[in-house]
């Protein structure tokens, strides 16, 4: 995931939380918004401080999620480029247990297939 694909602009994040379409898939709450950005795909991930008190645990979940995303995002990215549109996406991990990479990968795969249908 390159620097240009990170969703870090406060303005974009606020707009995403205000206007986004939402759905839940497995352990994730997904917020997405089709926009007019330069980059075809911007991505962010969050883990609740309430469910995971230790930063080590939160960081591990975010790392696993970003890796699963990096390996599977290309189909969605190519579709967005073909349509010349842009997508802001934010994943929020909602489960209360530490995940295994295989579970995260399967959840991200389901999320991507659903996003391909919806956009």
LOTITI-643365 format. One record per residue: x, y, z of N, C-alpha, C in turn. Coordinates in nm, 3 decimals, decimal comma. Layout:
% LOTITI-643365
{{X Y Z} {X Y Z} {X Y Z}}
...
% end
This chain:
% LOTITI-643365
{{0,085 -0,118 0,000} {0,000 0,000 0,000} {0,090 0,123 0,000}}
{{0,081 0,201 -0,106} {0,163 0,320 -0,118} {0,109 0,435 -0,035}}
{{0,192 0,538 -0,024} {0,155 0,654 0,053} {0,030 0,723 -0,002}}
{{0,017 0,723 -0,134} {-0,097 0,790 -0,197} {-0,228 0,714 -0,176}}
{{-0,222 0,588 -0,136} {-0,343 0,509 -0,113} {-0,392 0,512 0,031}}
{{-0,319 0,578 0,119} {-0,362 0,586 0,258} {-0,468 0,695 0,275}}
{{-0,569 0,662 0,346} {-0,675 0,759 0,375} {-0,637 0,830 0,505}}
{{-0,581 0,951 0,494} {-0,534 1,018 0,614} {-0,579 1,164 0,624}}
{{-0,640 1,216 0,521} {-0,689 1,353 0,524} {-0,810 1,363 0,616}}
{{-0,803 1,451 0,713} {-0,913 1,468 0,809} {-1,042 1,504 0,735}}
{{-1,030 1,587 0,633} {-1,147 1,629 0,554} {-1,213 1,508 0,486}}
{{-1,132 1,422 0,424} {-1,185 1,304 0,356} {-1,246 1,206 0,456}}
{{-1,182 1,188 0,571} {-1,233 1,095 0,672} {-1,366 1,145 0,729}}
{{-1,375 1,275 0,757} {-1,501 1,332 0,808} {-1,613 1,317 0,706}}
{{-1,581 1,343 0,579} {-1,680 1,328 0,473} {-1,724 1,182 0,461}}
{{-1,628 1,091 0,473} {-1,657 0,949 0,464} {-1,753 0,905 0,575}}
{{-1,726 0,947 0,698} {-1,812 0,907 0,810} {-1,950 0,974 0,802}}
{{-1,958 1,091 0,739} {-2,086 1,161 0,729} {-2,175 1,106 0,617}}
{{-2,115 1,074 0,502} {-2,195 1,042 0,383} {-2,182 0,897 0,335}}
{{-2,101 0,818 0,399} {-2,067 0,686 0,347} {-2,183 0,588 0,347}}
{{-2,172 0,492 0,257} {-2,260 0,376 0,261} {-2,190 0,275 0,351}}
{{-2,269 0,198 0,427} {-2,211 0,110 0,529} {-2,267 -0,030 0,516}}
{{-2,183 -0,125 0,554} {-2,229 -0,263 0,571} {-2,132 -0,335 0,662}}
{{-2,177 -0,445 0,719} {-2,091 -0,528 0,804} {-2,063 -0,658 0,733}}
{{-1,941 -0,705 0,750} {-1,901 -0,831 0,690} {-1,805 -0,900 0,787}}
{{-1,851 -1,009 0,846} {-1,766 -1,081 0,942} {-1,733 -0,992 1,060}}
{{-1,605 -0,972 1,083} {-1,558 -0,895 1,198} {-1,539 -0,747 1,166}}
{{-1,578 -0,704 1,048} {-1,551 -0,567 1,006} {-1,678 -0,490 0,977}}
{{-1,673 -0,362 1,010} {-1,774 -0,265 0,969} {-1,708 -0,189 0,854}}
{{-1,775 -0,179 0,741} {-1,717 -0,121 0,620} {-1,790 0,008 0,586}}
{{-1,714 0,115 0,565} {-1,769 0,242 0,520} {-1,702 0,275 0,388}}
{{-1,781 0,306 0,286} {-1,720 0,340 0,158} {-1,797 0,452 0,090}}
{{-1,726 0,529 0,010} {-1,784 0,644 -0,057} {-1,714 0,662 -0,192}}
{{-1,794 0,666 -0,298} {-1,739 0,693 -0,430} {-1,720 0,844 -0,442}}
{{-1,598 0,886 -0,476} {-1,564 1,029 -0,477} {-1,491 1,066 -0,606}}
{{-1,444 1,189 -0,610} {-1,368 1,240 -0,724} {-1,227 1,276 -0,677}}
{{-1,149 1,176 -0,642} {-1,011 1,199 -0,599} {-0,915 1,168 -0,712}}
{{-0,790 1,203 -0,692} {-0,686 1,170 -0,790} {-0,655 1,021 -0,787}}
{{-0,645 0,966 -0,667} {-0,613 0,823 -0,655} {-0,741 0,741 -0,666}}
{{-0,735 0,627 -0,735} {-0,856 0,547 -0,753} {-0,904 0,481 -0,624}}
{{-0,813 0,456 -0,530} {-0,850 0,381 -0,411} {-0,775 0,435 -0,290}}
{{-0,850 0,482 -0,189} {-0,791 0,524 -0,062} {-0,848 0,436 0,048}}
{{-0,761 0,394 0,140} {-0,797 0,292 0,237} {-0,750 0,330 0,377}}
{{-0,834 0,302 0,476} {-0,797 0,321 0,616} {-0,852 0,208 0,700}}
{{-0,789 0,186 0,815} {-0,834 0,078 0,904} {-0,826 0,128 1,048}}
{{-0,920 0,083 1,130} {-0,923 0,123 1,271} {-0,962 0,004 1,358}}
{{-0,910 0,006 1,481} {-0,944 -0,096 1,580} {-0,980 -0,023 1,709}}
{{-1,087 -0,066 1,773} {-1,138 0,001 1,892} {-1,042 -0,009 2,010}}
{{-1,020 0,105 2,072} {-0,942 0,112 2,193} {-1,018 0,047 2,309}}
{{-1,149 0,047 2,298} {-1,235 -0,010 2,401} {-1,221 -0,163 2,407}}
{{-1,213 -0,227 2,291} {-1,203 -0,373 2,286} {-1,062 -0,425 2,306}}
{{-0,962 -0,347 2,265} {-0,823 -0,390 2,276} {-0,744 -0,281 2,346}}
{{-0,716 -0,303 2,474} {-0,649 -0,202 2,555} {-0,503 -0,184 2,517}}
{{-0,438 -0,293 2,473} {-0,296 -0,286 2,442} {-0,274 -0,242 2,297}}
{{-0,188 -0,144 2,281} {-0,156 -0,093 2,147} {-0,095 -0,203 2,061}}
{{-0,023 -0,295 2,122} {0,038 -0,406 2,048} {-0,069 -0,487 1,976}}
{{-0,179 -0,514 2,044} {-0,288 -0,592 1,985} {-0,357 -0,513 1,872}}
{{-0,384 -0,384 1,898} {-0,447 -0,302 1,795} {-0,360 -0,293 1,671}}
{{-0,231 -0,272 1,691} {-0,139 -0,261 1,578} {-0,128 -0,392 1,501}}
{{-0,132 -0,504 1,570} {-0,125 -0,633 1,502} {-0,247 -0,654 1,412}}
{{-0,365 -0,621 1,463} {-0,487 -0,637 1,384} {-0,481 -0,546 1,261}}
{{-0,435 -0,423 1,280} {-0,425 -0,331 1,167} {-0,323 -0,380 1,065}}
{{-0,213 -0,435 1,114} {-0,109 -0,488 1,024} {-0,162 -0,606 0,943}}
{{-0,232 -0,697 1,008} {-0,290 -0,812 0,938} {-0,392 -0,767 0,833}}
{{-0,474 -0,671 0,870} {-0,577 -0,621 0,779} {-0,515 -0,553 0,658}}
{{-0,415 -0,469 0,681} {-0,349 -0,400 0,570} {-0,279 -0,498 0,476}}
{{-0,221 -0,603 0,530} {-0,154 -0,703 0,447} {-0,254 -0,780 0,362}}
{{-0,365 -0,821 0,422} {-0,470 -0,891 0,347} {-0,525 -0,799 0,237}}
{{-0,542 -0,672 0,269} {-0,591 -0,574 0,172} {-0,491 -0,558 0,057}}
{{-0,364 -0,542 0,090} {-0,261 -0,520 -0,011} {-0,256 -0,633 -0,114}}
{{-0,273 -0,756 -0,067} {-0,263 -0,871 -0,155} {-0,387 -0,891 -0,243}}
{{-0,500 -0,833 -0,204} {-0,625 -0,863 -0,275} {-0,691 -0,744 -0,344}}
{{-0,638 -0,625 -0,329} {-0,706 -0,503 -0,375} {-0,701 -0,481 -0,526}}
{{-0,614 -0,552 -0,598} {-0,588 -0,518 -0,738} {-0,710 -0,527 -0,829}}
{{-0,795 -0,625 -0,810} {-0,914 -0,638 -0,894} {-1,006 -0,517 -0,880}}
{{-1,027 -0,476 -0,755} {-1,111 -0,358 -0,729} {-1,046 -0,233 -0,787}}
{{-0,917 -0,219 -0,769} {-0,845 -0,102 -0,818} {-0,853 -0,093 -0,970}}
{{-0,836 -0,206 -1,039} {-0,845 -0,208 -1,185} {-0,986 -0,171 -1,232}}
{{-1,086 -0,218 -1,161} {-1,225 -0,186 -1,196} {-1,250 -0,035 -1,181}}
{{-1,197 0,024 -1,075} {-1,214 0,168 -1,053} {-1,142 0,249 -1,161}}
{{-1,023 0,204 -1,200} {-0,948 0,273 -1,305} {-1,024 0,265 -1,437}}
{{-1,081 0,147 -1,465} {-1,158 0,131 -1,589} {-1,280 0,223 -1,592}}
{{-1,343 0,243 -1,478} {-1,460 0,331 -1,469} {-1,420 0,477 -1,449}}
{{-1,292 0,501 -1,430} {-1,236 0,633 -1,399} {-1,309 0,699 -1,282}}
{{-1,330 0,620 -1,176} {-1,388 0,673 -1,054} {-1,293 0,646 -0,938}}
{{-1,331 0,695 -0,823} {-1,245 0,686 -0,705} {-1,327 0,638 -0,586}}
{{-1,261 0,566 -0,496} {-1,331 0,509 -0,381} {-1,251 0,533 -0,253}}
{{-1,318 0,587 -0,153} {-1,261 0,596 -0,019} {-1,323 0,484 0,063}}
{{-1,238 0,410 0,134} {-1,284 0,292 0,207} {-1,223 0,292 0,346}}
{{-1,304 0,257 0,446} {-1,255 0,250 0,583} {-1,309 0,123 0,647}}
{{-1,220 0,043 0,704} {-1,258 -0,079 0,773} {-1,241 -0,059 0,922}}
{{-1,342 -0,099 0,998} {-1,335 -0,091 1,144} {-1,350 -0,233 1,197}}
{{-1,250 -0,279 1,270} {-1,254 -0,413 1,328} {-1,342 -0,410 1,452}}
{{-1,446 -0,495 1,455} {-1,545 -0,487 1,562} {-1,546 -0,606 1,657}}
{{-1,479 -0,715 1,622} {-1,480 -0,833 1,709} {-1,400 -0,806 1,836}}
{{-1,420 -0,890 1,934} {-1,354 -0,870 2,063} {-1,236 -0,963 2,085}}
{{-1,208 -1,051 1,989} {-1,097 -1,146 2,001} {-0,991 -1,117 1,895}}
{{-0,867 -1,148 1,929} {-0,758 -1,132 1,832} {-0,780 -1,229 1,716}}
{{-0,771 -1,180 1,592} {-0,796 -1,267 1,477} {-0,671 -1,342 1,433}}
{{-0,694 -1,445 1,352} {-0,587 -1,517 1,284} {-0,584 -1,462 1,142}}
{{-0,468 -1,461 1,078} {-0,454 -1,401 0,947} {-0,553 -1,460 0,846}}
{{-0,574 -1,590 0,850} {-0,663 -1,656 0,753} {-0,806 -1,599 0,763}}
{{-0,852 -1,575 0,885} {-0,986 -1,518 0,904} {-0,994 -1,376 0,847}}
{{-0,890 -1,297 0,873} {-0,887 -1,160 0,822} {-0,886 -1,161 0,669}}
{{-0,806 -1,250 0,612} {-0,796 -1,260 0,466} {-0,932 -1,296 0,405}}
{{-1,002 -1,392 0,465} {-1,133 -1,432 0,414} {-1,235 -1,318 0,426}}
{{-1,231 -1,246 0,539} {-1,321 -1,132 0,557} {-1,296 -1,024 0,454}}
{{-1,168 -0,993 0,430} {-1,133 -0,891 0,332} {-1,176 -0,935 0,192}}
{{-1,163 -1,063 0,163} {-1,205 -1,116 0,033} {-1,357 -1,098 0,014}}
{{-1,435 -1,127 0,118} {-1,580 -1,107 0,112} {-1,614 -0,960 0,093}}
{{-1,543 -0,874 0,164} {-1,567 -0,730 0,153} {-1,539 -0,683 0,010}}
{{-1,429 -0,727 -0,048} {-1,394 -0,687 -0,184} {-1,496 -0,734 -0,286}}
{{-1,543 -0,858 -0,272} {-1,642 -0,908 -0,367} {-1,773 -0,830 -0,355}}
{{-1,810 -0,795 -0,234} {-1,933 -0,717 -0,214} {-1,917 -0,575 -0,269}}
{{-1,799 -0,517 -0,251} {-1,775 -0,383 -0,305} {-1,780 -0,384 -0,458}}
{{-1,725 -0,488 -0,518} {-1,729 -0,498 -0,665} {-1,873 -0,504 -0,715}}
{{-1,962 -0,569 -0,641} {-2,103 -0,574 -0,680} {-2,170 -0,440 -0,662}}
{{-2,136 -0,369 -0,554} {-2,207 -0,246 -0,517} {-2,167 -0,124 -0,598}}
{{-2,044 -0,118 -0,645} {-2,004 0,004 -0,717} {-2,024 -0,009 -0,866}}
% end
